Amino acid sequence: MDITLSCNCDYRPIDLKHFAQCQGYRTESQLGYYKKCLDHHKAWDSVCNIYRHAMAMELVWPYVATVSNPSVEGYLDWIRDQKDELYKLKYEQVSYV
């Protein structure tokens, strides 16, 4: 029996090579090393970086979607008025790293 799971998600695919290059991996040898996760600590550092980047994007989205002229100062003012405890926890995880 062949069971196939499908997901009709509208997510943009992650370009892992581009992300690795942003972290300083340049040559094909370095990129291969990154892709194979040969260094446990560097691999977890990458996972944490991906998490922080995704979480920061998720946190900024409600502000950008509701304000006509978004700015860093405006976001920092907006964040102080948030009452959602889960939102504040996520903000602390990203901003105090």
Residue pairs with C-beta under 8 A, 6 or more apart in sequence:
14 50
16 35
17 31
19 46
19 49
19 50
20 30
20 31
20 34
20 35
20 46
21 31
23 34
23 46
23 49
25 31
25 33
25 34
33 39
34 42
34 46
37 43
52 93
52 94
52 97
55 90
55 93
55 94
56 94
58 90
59 87
59 90
59 91
59 94
60 75
63 70
63 74
63 75
63 78
63 79
64 70
67 74
67 78
79 91
82 88
82 91
